[in-house]
């Protein structure tokens, strides 16, 4: 058995200016290592995204345009720091845990390209509690947001919608899923990653079919854990 959930995990979370992976920017970020019978180690950043933060986004994560400009580091510096921190984790063989990973990893990729930085190389194992939960308990009604998963799996989340609280909560939810579902824990990390690629595509296709009952033009992207970059994508 693999029992990956008993080893070291690295939570990764972003709070952003919005939900468009091609255009929106990083506001705060956290990379936190936990578990594996070692102390928790957390790195946090606040960026000046170089653009206004919409009120709707500020209402979620609590960071206003004024605060980001006053307290945030230059966006390019933050993006470089995040990529370096994740690179160290990946080099150490630690899986990256990210709730709805395709959003966070794609935003990071587009930010790197926007600032002329080398994007994070692919090929490393990612664990996505959102994809796992939808696979192991696909017919459960209700929300699949992190706060809902934390409640369902008896995980304390602290101040939700802050990058550090969400990153550690994602790790704890992944750990709980591995504990409750031994068949998931039994995968090797590469094997679990490949299964999630397949599961995410199937889940997206199913949700798109559901959406098209009321909106025939609905499109749900199923690429995971990164939406491929298009030449005419982020600017």
VEXVOMI-93098 format. One record per residue (C-alpha): residue number from 1; z, y, x. Coordinates in steps of 0.25 Angstrom, whole numbers, padded with zeros to 4 digits. Layout:
<pts>
PT   nr      Z      Y      X
PT  NUM      Z      Y      X
...
</pts>
This chain:
<pts>
PT   nr      Z      Y      X
PT    1   0000   0000   0000
PT    2  -0003   0014   0004
PT    3   0009   0022  -0002
PT    4   0003   0035   0002
PT    5   0013   0042  -0007
PT    6   0024   0038   0002
PT    7   0018   0045   0014
PT    8   0016   0060   0018
PT    9   0009   0068   0008
PT   10   0003   0083   0009
PT   11   0003   0091  -0004
PT   12  -0008   0102  -0004
PT   13  -0009   0113  -0015
PT   14  -0016   0126  -0017
PT   15  -0013   0137  -0027
PT   16  -0026   0146  -0029
PT   17  -0032   0158  -0035
PT   18  -0038   0149  -0046
PT   19  -0045   0135  -0049
PT   20  -0059   0137  -0044
PT   21  -0060   0129  -0031
PT   22  -0072   0136  -0026
PT   23  -0067   0150  -0028
PT   24  -0052   0151  -0029
PT   25  -0043   0153  -0017
PT   26  -0030   0147  -0011
PT   27  -0017   0155  -0014
PT   28  -0006   0146  -0010
PT   29  -0006   0132  -0003
PT   30   0003   0121   0001
PT   31   0002   0109   0010
PT   32   0015   0101   0010
PT   33   0018   0088   0017
PT   34   0028   0079   0010
PT   35   0033   0064   0009
PT   36   0032   0053   0019
PT   37   0047   0055   0023
PT   38   0044   0068   0030
PT   39   0049   0082   0026
PT   40   0040   0090   0017
PT   41   0031   0101   0025
PT   42   0024   0112   0017
PT   43   0015   0123   0021
PT   44   0012   0134   0011
PT   45   0002   0146   0011
PT   46  -0001   0158   0002
PT   47  -0015   0164   0004
PT   48  -0021   0177   0001
PT   49  -0033   0171  -0006
PT   50  -0042   0184  -0004
PT   51  -0044   0185  -0019
PT   52  -0036   0189  -0031
PT   53  -0027   0178  -0037
PT   54  -0030   0177  -0052
PT   55  -0017   0179  -0061
PT   56  -0019   0165  -0067
PT   57  -0018   0159  -0053
PT   58  -0006   0168  -0049
PT   59   0001   0164  -0062
PT   60   0000   0149  -0057
PT   61   0004   0150  -0043
PT   62   0011   0163  -0043
PT   63   0003   0170  -0031
PT   64  -0003   0183  -0035
PT   65  -0014   0190  -0027
PT   66  -0004   0201  -0022
PT   67   0005   0190  -0017
PT   68  -0006   0182  -0010
PT   69  -0011   0195  -0003
PT   70   0003   0198   0001
PT   71   0008   0185   0006
PT   72  -0004   0176   0008
PT   73  -0011   0172   0021
PT   74  -0026   0174   0022
PT   75  -0033   0164   0014
PT   76  -0041   0158   0026
PT   77  -0028   0156   0034
PT   78  -0022   0149   0023
PT   79  -0034   0140   0020
PT   80  -0034   0137   0035
PT   81  -0019   0133   0035
PT   82  -0020   0124   0023
PT   83  -0032   0117   0029
PT   84  -0024   0115   0043
PT   85  -0012   0110   0035
PT   86  -0020   0100   0027
PT   87  -0027   0096   0040
PT   88  -0014   0092   0047
PT   89  -0010   0084   0035
PT   90  -0023   0077   0034
PT   91  -0023   0074   0049
PT   92  -0009   0068   0047
PT   93  -0015   0058   0036
PT   94  -0007   0064   0025
PT   95  -0014   0065   0011
PT   96  -0015   0078   0005
PT   97  -0010   0078  -0010
PT   98  -0016   0089  -0019
PT   99  -0015   0090  -0034
PT  100  -0029   0092  -0039
PT  101  -0034   0091  -0024
PT  102  -0048   0094  -0027
PT  103  -0044   0108  -0031
PT  104  -0035   0111  -0019
PT  105  -0044   0105  -0008
PT  106  -0056   0111  -0014
PT  107  -0050   0125  -0014
PT  108  -0045   0123   0000
PT  109  -0059   0119   0004
PT  110  -0066   0131  -0002
PT  111  -0056   0140   0004
PT  112  -0058   0134   0018
PT  113  -0073   0136   0016
PT  114  -0071   0150   0010
PT  115  -0063   0155   0023
PT  116  -0073   0147   0033
PT  117  -0063   0137   0036
PT  118  -0065   0122   0038
PT  119  -0062   0115   0025
PT  120  -0052   0103   0025
PT  121  -0059   0091   0030
PT  122  -0060   0080   0019
PT  123  -0057   0065   0020
PT  124  -0041   0066   0019
PT  125  -0033   0059   0008
PT  126  -0029   0068  -0004
PT  127  -0020   0064  -0015
PT  128  -0021   0071  -0028
PT  129  -0010   0069  -0038
PT  130  -0019   0074  -0050
PT  131  -0030   0064  -0047
PT  132  -0019   0053  -0045
PT  133  -0012   0056  -0058
PT  134  -0025   0056  -0066
PT  135  -0028   0043  -0061
PT  136  -0015   0035  -0062
PT  137  -0011   0041  -0076
PT  138  -0025   0046  -0081
PT  139  -0021   0045  -0096
PT  140  -0008   0054  -0096
PT  141  -0009   0066  -0104
PT  142  -0005   0080  -0100
PT  143  -0007   0089  -0088
PT  144  -0011   0084  -0074
PT  145  -0007   0097  -0067
PT  146   0003   0095  -0055
PT  147   0015   0100  -0063
PT  148   0012   0090  -0074
PT  149   0010   0079  -0063
PT  150   0023   0083  -0057
PT  151   0030   0082  -0070
PT  152   0024   0068  -0073
PT  153   0027   0062  -0059
PT  154   0041   0069  -0059
PT  155   0038   0078  -0047
PT  156   0045   0091  -0045
PT  157   0035   0102  -0043
PT  158   0043   0115  -0040
PT  159   0035   0128  -0043
PT  160   0022   0122  -0048
PT  161   0009   0130  -0044
PT  162   0014   0133  -0030
PT  163   0007   0126  -0019
PT  164   0019   0120  -0012
PT  165   0025   0115  -0025
PT  166   0012   0109  -0030
PT  167   0009   0103  -0017
PT  168   0022   0095  -0015
PT  169   0021   0091  -0030
PT  170   0008   0085  -0028
PT  171   0013   0076  -0017
PT  172   0025   0072  -0026
PT  173   0016   0069  -0038
PT  174   0007   0061  -0028
PT  175   0019   0053  -0023
PT  176   0023   0050  -0037
PT  177   0010   0045  -0041
PT  178   0010   0036  -0029
PT  179   0024   0031  -0033
PT  180   0021   0028  -0047
PT  181   0007   0022  -0045
PT  182   0007   0012  -0033
PT  183  -0007   0009  -0035
PT  184  -0010   0024  -0031
PT  185   0000   0023  -0019
PT  186  -0007   0011  -0014
PT  187  -0020   0018  -0010
PT  188  -0022   0022   0004
PT  189  -0024   0037   0005
PT  190  -0039   0036   0007
PT  191  -0040   0026  -0004
PT  192  -0032   0035  -0013
PT  193  -0041   0047  -0009
PT  194  -0053   0040  -0013
PT  195  -0048   0035  -0026
PT  196  -0044   0049  -0030
PT  197  -0058   0054  -0027
PT  198  -0063   0044  -0037
PT  199  -0052   0046  -0047
PT  200  -0054   0061  -0047
PT  201  -0069   0060  -0050
PT  202  -0066   0051  -0061
PT  203  -0055   0060  -0067
PT  204  -0064   0072  -0066
PT  205  -0076   0065  -0073
PT  206  -0066   0060  -0084
PT  207  -0061   0074  -0086
PT  208  -0075   0080  -0086
PT  209  -0079   0071  -0097
PT  210  -0067   0075  -0105
PT  211  -0070   0090  -0102
PT  212  -0084   0088  -0107
PT  213  -0080   0084  -0121
PT  214  -0078   0099  -0123
PT  215  -0086   0105  -0112
PT  216  -0098   0098  -0108
PT  217  -0100   0106  -0095
PT  218  -0086   0103  -0090
PT  219  -0086   0099  -0075
PT  220  -0074   0092  -0068
PT  221  -0076   0091  -0053
PT  222  -0071   0077  -0048
PT  223  -0072   0079  -0033
PT  224  -0059   0076  -0026
PT  225  -0052   0080  -0017
PT  226  -0062   0091  -0014
PT  227  -0073   0097  -0022
PT  228  -0085   0098  -0012
PT  229  -0089   0111  -0007
PT  230  -0102   0117  -0012
PT  231  -0110   0126  -0003
PT  232  -0110   0137  -0015
PT  233  -0095   0134  -0018
PT  234  -0083   0143  -0013
PT  235  -0086   0156  -0008
</pts>
